[in-house]
Structure formats: C-alpha cells, structure tokens
Amino acid sequence: MSRGWAPVLDRLVHERYGGLVAYATVLCGDRAAAQDLVHDALVATFGARATFGSVPQAESYVRRAVASRFYDQARRGGRERAGLVRLAHATPDTTELRSDLLDADVAAALSRLSAQQRACVVLRHLDDVSVKDTATLLGISEGAVKRYVSDGVATLNALLGTTSSTRGESLPVTLVDRQEVRRDR
C-alpha cells in the first residue's frame, strides 16, 4: 500500500526544514528546542496521515502545529514552564537563521521580547495571522493579543531605531543598513 503523504513529507523536509526550524527558533529562542518543536509538529501532522496537495500547504499546516506546540508547552506549569521562561530569555543562535527569513538585527530584537509578545508579533506580522485566529491559537483574548502586539512593536521600534504603528494600516519598514532606515510607501 502506497503512502500518498510520503512524497510531500520528503519534499517538505528536504526543501523547507531549515525555514521551519528558523521559524521555531524565532518563537522559542533556542535552536535545539526549535528542532524538537519541528520534529514533534511533523510527527503529529504526518502521523495522523494528513494529506496535502502541495508542499506550501503542508508547510503552512506544520508552522501552525509548531506554534500550537510552543504555546501548549508555555501554558504548562512546573519545571516545564521554568525551562521555557529560561529559553524565552536566552539569546537565539541567529547565525544559523536563514537570511531570507529574518535580518539578524530583527531576530536579536525579537529575542528580547517576552514570550507572549514575541509569539503575538511573529504570528501577526510574520505569518499574517488575524487577531482572532492568534487569540484562538494562543488561548488568550483578542484584547491581550492587541496589547502584546502593541507592546512588542513598541519595544522592537526602540531596539531597532524604527517607527511603526499597530493602528490601522501599518507602514512597511525596510532596514537599509545598520544606521539608516527607509520607509517604503
């Protein structure tokens, strides 16, 4: 009996594993923990014999599974929570992040946010997930998502020397070099 999902899994791991680990590293702040999150998400996704029409579709699903697993772990108490707090405050290994995913300065600035702020900012601004879906995914209120995004963006602006607003339409900001910032219109 042929496994219809196997070719998609093979291509996903071969072509996008690095991007998935980089995404998970941005969320949790630690490359080893990120690799574990990606592995768990892949096993859960493809172990359930899910079928996907394309690698991008599978990647999107696995990214959501990575985020869900990260937040599930963050909600657990005891030693796991203490470990995740340490991970959230650890400096990520940004040298291995893919350059097409995040600038090293942005990755370093994201690592300085609280776990909740980082999660909300990543989901809202990097993954373009709605406020409602972010709240559902994280198990928090929509108001909390808005607050974490607002505080996170304010902190990122201060750290990166940029100006951006979370109100209404946001202006994309491009880091031209480490000293100069240009707003794209």
PALUMTI-263032 format. One record per residue (C-alpha): x, y, z; residue in three letters; residue number from 1. Coordinates in steps of 0.1 Angstrom, whole numbers. Layout:
! residues N
REC     X     Y     Z code pos
REC     X     Y     Z  ALA NUM
...
***
This chain:
! residues 185
REC     X     Y     Z code pos
REC     0     0     0  MET   1
REC    14    34   -11  SER   2
REC    16    63    14  ARG   3
REC     3    93    -5  GLY   4
REC    17   117    21  TRP   5
REC    53   104    19  ALA   6
REC    64   123   -11  PRO   7
REC    51   156     3  VAL   8
REC    68   149    36  LEU   9
REC   101   141    19  ASP  10
REC   100   173    -2  ARG  11
REC    89   194    28  LEU  12
REC   118   181    50  VAL  13
REC   143   184    22  HIS  14
REC   133   218     9  GLU  15
REC   118   236    40  ARG  16
REC   132   221    71  TYR  17
REC   157   249    76  GLY  18
REC   129   275    73  GLY  19
REC   107   256    97  LEU  20
REC   135   254   123  VAL  21
REC   143   291   118  ALA  22
REC   106   299   124  TYR  23
REC   105   278   156  ALA  24
REC   138   294   168  THR  25
REC   122   328   165  VAL  26
REC    93   316   186  LEU  27
REC   112   298   214  CYS  28
REC   147   314   213  GLY  29
REC   167   282   212  ASP  30
REC   177   262   182  ARG  31
REC   177   228   199  ALA  32
REC   143   234   213  ALA  33
REC   132   246   179  ALA  34
REC   143   214   162  GLN  35
REC   123   194   188  ASP  36
REC    92   215   181  LEU  37
REC    95   210   144  VAL  38
REC   101   173   148  HIS  39
REC    70   170   171  ASP  40
REC    49   190   147  ALA  41
REC    60   169   117  LEU  42
REC    52   136   136  VAL  43
REC    19   149   147  ALA  44
REC     9   163   113  THR  45
REC    20   133    91  PHE  46
REC    14   107   118  GLY  47
REC   -23   115   115  ALA  48
REC   -20   106    78  ARG  49
REC   -30   141    68  ALA  50
REC   -30   147    30  THR  51
REC   -18   178    14  PHE  52
REC   -19   189   -22  GLY  53
REC    14   208   -21  SER  54
REC    45   214    -1  VAL  55
REC    35   250     7  PRO  56
REC     1   238    21  GLN  57
REC    19   212    43  ALA  58
REC    44   238    54  GLU  59
REC    17   262    65  SER  60
REC     0   234    85  TYR  61
REC    33   224   101  VAL  62
REC    41   260   110  ARG  63
REC     7   263   128  ARG  64
REC    15   230   146  ALA  65
REC    49   243   157  VAL  66
REC    32   275   171  ALA  67
REC     5   254   188  SER  68
REC    30   231   204  ARG  69
REC    51   260   216  PHE  70
REC    22   277   233  TYR  71
REC     9   245   247  ASP  72
REC    43   240   264  GLN  73
REC    43   276   276  ALA  74
REC    10   271   293  ARG  75
REC    21   240   313  ARG  76
REC    32   246   348  GLY  77
REC    61   234   370  GLY  78
REC    95   227   357  ARG  79
REC    85   228   321  GLU  80
REC    73   264   325  ARG  81
REC   105   274   343  ALA  82
REC   126   259   314  GLY  83
REC   105   277   288  LEU  84
REC   109   310   306  VAL  85
REC   147   305   306  ARG  86
REC   145   297   269  LEU  87
REC   124   327   262  ALA  88
REC   151   349   277  HIS  89
REC   180   331   261  ALA  90
REC   197   347   231  THR  91
REC   189   327   200  PRO  92
REC   216   313   177  ASP  93
REC   209   339   150  THR  94
REC   239   329   129  THR  95
REC   220   299   116  GLU  96
REC   188   317   108  LEU  97
REC   181   319    71  ARG  98
REC   188   353    57  SER  99
REC   156   353    37  ASP 100
REC   135   348    68  LEU 101
REC   148   375    92  LEU 102
REC   176   400    94  ASP 103
REC   200   392   123  ALA 104
REC   191   425   140  ASP 105
REC   154   417   139  VAL 106
REC   160   382   152  ALA 107
REC   181   396   181  ALA 108
REC   154   422   189  ALA 109
REC   127   396   188  LEU 110
REC   147   375   213  SER 111
REC   145   405   238  ARG 112
REC   106   404   238  LEU 113
REC    87   384   263  SER 114
REC    74   350   251  ALA 115
REC    39   363   248  GLN 116
REC    49   395   229  GLN 117
REC    72   375   206  ARG 118
REC    45   350   198  ALA 119
REC    19   376   190  CYS 120
REC    43   397   169  VAL 121
REC    55   367   150  VAL 122
REC    20   354   143  LEU 123
REC     5   388   134  ARG 124
REC    34   404   114  HIS 125
REC    55   375   101  LEU 126
REC    27   349    95  ASP 127
REC    -1   375    89  ASP 128
REC   -25   356   112  VAL 129
REC   -56   376   122  SER 130
REC   -61   389   157  VAL 131
REC   -90   365   162  LYS 132
REC   -70   335   150  ASP 133
REC   -39   345   170  THR 134
REC   -61   347   201  ALA 135
REC   -76   313   194  THR 136
REC   -43   297   187  LEU 137
REC   -27   311   219  LEU 138
REC   -58   306   241  GLY 139
REC   -59   343   251  ILE 140
REC   -83   371   245  SER 141
REC   -82   393   214  GLU 142
REC   -75   423   236  GLY 143
REC   -45   405   250  ALA 144
REC   -32   398   215  VAL 145
REC   -36   435   206  LYS 146
REC   -18   446   238  ARG 147
REC    11   421   233  TYR 148
REC    15   432   197  VAL 149
REC    14   469   206  SER 150
REC    39   465   234  ASP 151
REC    61   442   213  GLY 152
REC    62   465   183  VAL 153
REC    70   495   206  ALA 154
REC    99   475   220  THR 155
REC   111   465   186  LEU 156
REC   109   501   174  ASN 157
REC   130   512   203  ALA 158
REC   156   484   198  LEU 159
REC   158   487   160  LEU 160
REC   155   525   158  GLY 161
REC   124   523   136  THR 162
REC    90   538   137  THR 163
REC    59   517   130  SER 164
REC    24   517   142  SER 165
REC     0   489   150  THR 166
REC   -30   512   144  ARG 167
REC   -48   509   111  GLY 168
REC   -26   504    81  GLU 169
REC    10   497    91  SER 170
REC    39   511    71  LEU 171
REC    64   485    60  PRO 172
REC    99   495    73  VAL 173
REC   130   483    55  THR 174
REC   163   482    72  LEU 175
REC   187   496    46  VAL 176
REC   218   492    67  ASP 177
REC   226   492   104  ARG 178
REC   224   530   106  GLN 179
REC   198   541    81  GLU 180
REC   161   533    80  VAL 181
REC   138   539    50  ARG 182
REC   100   537    49  ARG 183
REC    86   520    18  ASP 184
REC    55   537     5  ARG 185
***
